[in-house]
């Protein structure tokens, strides 16, 4: 099964897929490691550290200004 059709993707991973953004591009743009972005996209219970979360959300808001942390992560 292709990664973009993985039914076990997290809300964040599904959102990236819907926007046509690759994990690699997002990782490079956000200055967050590829491994961390992989975890955010594929581990439904993953909660990033505060500093990583800030970087992720800053980059998310360059794509969609209305997105909130709770749209992706259960904090």
RAPE-V742768 format. One record per residue. N is the residue number from 1. RES is the residue in one letter. OMEGA is omega in whole degrees, 0 to 359 (NA if undefined). NEAR is the number of other ideal C-beta (glycine too) atoms within 8 Angstrom. Layout:
N;RES;OMEGA;NEAR, N;RES;OMEGA;NEAR
This chain:
1;X;181;4, 2;X;183;5, 3;X;183;5, 4;X;177;5, 5;X;182;6, 6;X;181;10, 7;X;181;4, 8;X;179;5, 9;X;177;9, 10;X;177;12, 11;X;179;9, 12;X;179;11, 13;X;178;13, 14;X;179;9, 15;X;177;12, 16;X;179;12, 17;X;183;9, 18;X;180;6, 19;X;180;8, 20;X;180;4, 21;X;178;8, 22;X;177;6, 23;X;181;12, 24;X;179;7, 25;X;180;8, 26;X;179;13, 27;X;180;12, 28;X;182;7, 29;X;185;8, 30;X;185;11, 31;X;175;5, 32;X;184;10, 33;X;179;6, 34;X;179;8, 35;X;180;6, 36;X;178;11, 37;X;176;14, 38;X;179;9, 39;X;180;9, 40;X;182;14, 41;X;189;11, 42;X;179;10, 43;X;186;7, 44;X;182;6, 45;X;182;5, 46;X;174;9, 47;X;182;6, 48;X;176;10, 49;X;182;5, 50;X;182;6, 51;X;178;6, 52;X;179;10, 53;X;178;11, 54;X;179;8, 55;X;179;11, 56;X;184;15, 57;X;176;10, 58;X;179;9, 59;X;177;11, 60;X;184;11, 61;X;172;9, 62;X;179;6, 63;X;181;8, 64;X;185;7, 65;X;186;4, 66;X;182;4, 67;X;179;11, 68;X;179;5, 69;X;183;8, 70;X;175;7, 71;X;185;7, 72;X;188;12, 73;X;178;11, 74;X;183;5, 75;X;NA;5
